[in-house]
Amino acid sequence: MTSTHAFWLAGRQATGEATFDVTSPWDGRLVGTVSVPTDAQVEEAVAAAHAVREDFAATPAHVRAAALDHVSKRIAERAEELAQLISAENGKPIKWARGEVGRAVSVFRFAAEEARRFNGGEAQRLDTDAGGQGRLALTRRFPKGVVLGIAPFNFPLNLCAHKIAPAIAAGVPIILKPAPATPLSGLILGDLLAETEGLPAGSWSILPVTNDRMPALVQDERLPVISFTGSEKVGYAIMDSVPRKHCTLELGGNGAAVVLADYASDADLDWAAQRIATFSNYQGGQSCISVQRVIADASVYDRLLPRIVAAVEAQGTGDPADDATDVGPLVSEDAAKRVESWVDEAVAAGAELLTGGRRDGAAYAPTVLTGVPADATLSCEEVFGPVLTVQKVTGEAEAFAAVNDSKYGLQAGVFTHDVQSAFRAHRALEVGGVVVGDVPSYRADQMPYGGAKQSGVGREGVKFAMDDYTYERVLVLTGLAL
């Protein structure tokens, strides 16, 4: 894992003049050294992607599907190697890294399936009015242009897959920028794509460009589509800087898990507490749909809270390479210090710390608080760490209002057995997804995924990303005997 890694320029390996090191957030060891493309090499990649647009769009569906199937198969064959790499560069516990690899296998398989059925064309009779007699409209989708995909550090393989796989499936050239902290997993996708046949040179590049060089790429008119996953601040800065471009932004959240009054048996509360504890801490809490807020009905609150605390305290912490570890370090010590400062601020303002609240380097102990003031940073912002707040409410309406009392709206979980409550939640909650009977952290990679309010615009999920990368173009045929 410590060799110098080349990047991928228009489908071929290349190296630049500079390098940077990738180190483990757990113990600081060197994981790999990455070559950085020069400005001239970035220009070459952009020019190649722009030039190949028509050829790639015309590539037969079976060629694109075969390439995607190949990558899916090869990820599965190299699964343990990839999981170890994710864990090393990200600090993610190996159990969760293996899960991420499995999801990436599915993403490329889903993309292969969508490539085979995408853009079949929808026919519409226009002779419903006299002026349309003999006319038929055929609607197909065509690429908007080259995609600039910008991926985050928290799922360094799967969220790169969510940029690349839909682009290839739709015949859209893509330039992928992996996160500087975790570029190695994304670069491995280049190894696998390079094994395929039939994709035009220039249709994909993977460039580990530093963040300070991104404004020029964002502004480049040859890259009309931007797909960004990351922080609210950066995402909206990108959108504001290019108002005429198409931007898909998958941003932050402060996911709420609601436990309603009917979810009251011991088995119900044990299940809810275990799921809440697990998914407030998985990935070190570094998931935009991790559980940050628990909103519990007063009738179950006193029985639920000690269960949550016990389940959180049972989370195994330590070396991410250990199969028994549930919660590893955050991506950096600075990230852990930020979480520490937010918790300390909340406690100073009157919140009660029930467990956790300790930092050791880049690691932060799984933490539960109650009584967090509404104006505390911990209440208002995305903590992106293993921290959970619990509040008591009375009734469904108050619970749903508490979920909506946030600038974010990515996903919410509602623990209830009442189908009417489930449908009321679906209607009332200002989020991109409602998960009933479980935490907000559930995501299937084929479903539409994205948020409302400040959690972003557009949707990911293979089919929905393909729609985002393309636009409808209608063909009207005249003089037909319909």
Helices and strands as residue ranges (DSSP letters): E 4-5, E 7-9, E 12-14, E 18-23, E 30-36, H 39-51, H 53-57, H 61-77, H 79-90, H 94-117, E 122-125, G 130-132, E 136-143, E 147-150, H 158-170, E 174-177, H 184-193, E 204-206, G 211-213, H 214-219, E 225-229, H 232-241, E 246-250, E 256-259, H 266-281, G 282-285, E 293-297, H 298-313, H 333-348, E 352-355, E 359-360, E 363-364, E 367-370, H 377-380, E 387-393, H 396-404, E 408-409, E 411-415, H 419-428, E 433-436, E 452-453, E 456-457, H 462-469, E 470-477
